[in-house]
Amino acid sequence: MSRPVLRTPLCDLLGIEYPVILAGMGPVAGGLTGPVATAPLAAAVSNAGGLGVIGGAGFSPDTLREEIAKVRSLTDKPFGVDLLLPSNYMGGAASGEMPRDPRELIPAETTAALKKMATDLGIDWKEAPARPQPAPRRTGGGMSDEQMEVVIEEKIAVFASGLGNPAQWVPRLKANGTKIISLVGNVKNAKRVRDAGADVVVAQGTEAGGHTGRIATLALVPQVIDAIAPTPVVAAGGIADGRGLAAALAMGAIGVWCGTAFLVSDEANQPETQKQRILAATDEDTRVTRLYSGKTMRNITNPLIEAWDASGIAALPMGLQGLLIQDLVYSCRQAGREDLLMNAAGQISGLLTESRPAAAILHDMVNGAADILARKLPATITAAPESAA
Ligand SMILES: Cc1cc2nc3c(=O)[nH]c(=O)nc-3n(C[C@H](O)[C@H](O)[C@H](O)COP(=O)(O)O)c2cc1C
């Protein structure tokens, strides 16, 4: 059987066969198992004709370098690295005002409220074993300075910034020939990363799993396209099959960036219980919460998220919120309540019913879109634009 054909300008720009990018996905499940998009998944997507992207956010610089080497041992195709470059980390610790122990920044009443929430859910409060303090951050992006040095030294084909603005890194990335992709959730940030030098802007709708904004994909994509033309736009959020891919191309996006679709792939580094919860989820089973990271994140819902949201407790900035919930996450694990841990996933979870190899997911998406665009639409829709005369 012949391979399906589906080419857009994204294929030429990134040197790939199909206009589908694996979203760079970092850790879930309280960081228990590391990032979701590791070498096997990234390489599988690249080998199948898409662009695999390592979710580098949860990797130390050394482990990131090892992961890059692993992908290179599994594929000779282009691949990318995604990192988070948040501007506000540990409540502004970027300015160098971070106390020696950032836990001092956590209000005692917030911890007390969290303990009560755990007790109400029948969880015994246990203190997590002491963990090394996060190193002070020079750009406010956590380890991002050191991680970015790895991306630059390794001359990665594609760099994706999941949060924040890559501006300060653009000259060195471009000098390496690295293509820069930046994720945004609104027009304002699309213009900002375009001005910074992004080669491709991913417009990510609120449907998306993980950190997400407020605007839906169908409304966001055309507005971003118009705002930053001629910079190319890739659509994200709620796209998991040929229908979503065809719709994104019809809107004028040159490709798609997909997370949830690949979360349930065989190669995803995601605990089996978490995959099963996504496969069992309906369209209504996700919630946006600040519980796990301090930023708005779409997750498969659970009683802890519901209790947190009902409590009205104000979330702390990214980084501090992670420290705040460290003991809570540990207590949930000790109580065998993995169902209460972070399980980031998008609204399209309800469409997913089986775990499959990433190559099969990619193939069906591309083949489905090609079928819609080349056969189904012309066969079922009669259309002609007004003539110029
Ligand atoms: C489990 C999970 C982890 C994620 N981690 C990251 C990350 O580390 N960096 C990033 O840029 N985006 C991350 N995202 C968001 C994705 O990049 C992507 O924008 C989103 O999954 C697209 O929407 P979809 O899930 O509907 O396909 C994550 C998403 C999920 C589901």
The ligand as an SDF file (V2000), in Angstrom:
LIG
                    3D

 31 33  0  0  0  0  0  0  0  0999 V2000
    0.8960   15.7340   29.8670 C   0  0  0  0  0  0  0  0  0  0  0  0
    1.1830   17.0230   29.1890 C   0  0  0  0  0  0  0  0  0  0  0  0
    2.3770   17.6780   29.4550 C   0  0  0  0  0  0  0  0  0  0  0  0
    2.6710   18.8670   28.7950 C   0  0  0  0  0  0  0  0  0  0  0  0
    3.8800   19.4620   29.0260 N   0  0  0  0  0  0  0  0  0  0  0  0
    4.2570   20.5000   28.2630 C   0  0  0  0  0  0  0  0  0  0  0  0
    5.5780   21.0260   28.3380 C   0  0  0  0  0  0  0  0  0  0  0  0
    6.4010   20.5830   29.1280 O   0  0  0  0  0  0  0  0  0  0  0  0
    5.9120   22.0270   27.4820 N   0  0  0  0  0  0  0  0  0  0  0  0
    5.0190   22.5350   26.5660 C   0  0  0  0  0  0  0  0  0  0  0  0
    5.3850   23.3940   25.7690 O   0  0  0  0  0  0  0  0  0  0  0  0
    3.7540   22.0900   26.5070 N   0  0  0  0  0  0  0  0  0  0  0  0
    3.3640   21.0770   27.3080 C   0  0  0  0  0  0  0  0  0  0  0  0
    2.0930   20.5890   27.1900 N   0  0  0  0  0  0  0  0  0  0  0  0
    1.1410   21.2200   26.2530 C   0  0  0  0  0  0  0  0  0  0  0  0
    1.3830   20.6660   24.8630 C   0  0  0  0  0  0  0  0  0  0  0  0
    2.5950   21.1800   24.3600 O   0  0  0  0  0  0  0  0  0  0  0  0
    0.3010   20.9800   23.8250 C   0  0  0  0  0  0  0  0  0  0  0  0
    0.2230   22.3710   23.6070 O   0  0  0  0  0  0  0  0  0  0  0  0
   -1.0640   20.4350   24.1110 C   0  0  0  0  0  0  0  0  0  0  0  0
   -0.9740   19.1040   24.5520 O   0  0  0  0  0  0  0  0  0  0  0  0
   -1.9140   20.5240   22.8340 C   0  0  0  0  0  0  0  0  0  0  0  0
   -3.2470   20.2200   23.0500 O   0  0  0  0  0  0  0  0  0  0  0  0
   -3.8280   18.7160   23.0300 P   0  0  0  0  0  0  0  0  0  0  0  0
   -3.4050   18.1090   24.3090 O   0  0  0  0  0  0  0  0  0  0  0  0
   -5.2920   18.9030   22.9290 O   0  0  0  0  0  0  0  0  0  0  0  0
   -3.2270   18.0160   21.8450 O   0  0  0  0  0  0  0  0  0  0  0  0
    1.7550   19.4230   27.8670 C   0  0  0  0  0  0  0  0  0  0  0  0
    0.5440   18.7650   27.6230 C   0  0  0  0  0  0  0  0  0  0  0  0
    0.2550   17.5890   28.2570 C   0  0  0  0  0  0  0  0  0  0  0  0
   -1.0430   16.9080   27.9420 C   0  0  0  0  0  0  0  0  0  0  0  0
  1  2  1  0
  2  3  1  0
  2 30  2  0
  3  4  2  0
  4  5  1  0
  4 28  1  0
  5  6  2  0
  6  7  1  0
  6 13  1  0
  7  8  2  0
  7  9  1  0
  9 10  1  0
 10 11  2  0
 10 12  1  0
 12 13  2  0
 13 14  1  0
 14 15  1  0
 14 28  1  0
 15 16  1  0
 16 17  1  0
 16 18  1  0
 18 19  1  0
 18 20  1  0
 20 21  1  0
 20 22  1  0
 22 23  1  0
 23 24  1  0
 24 25  2  0
 24 26  1  0
 24 27  1  0
 28 29  2  0
 29 30  1  0
 30 31  1  0
M  END
$$$$
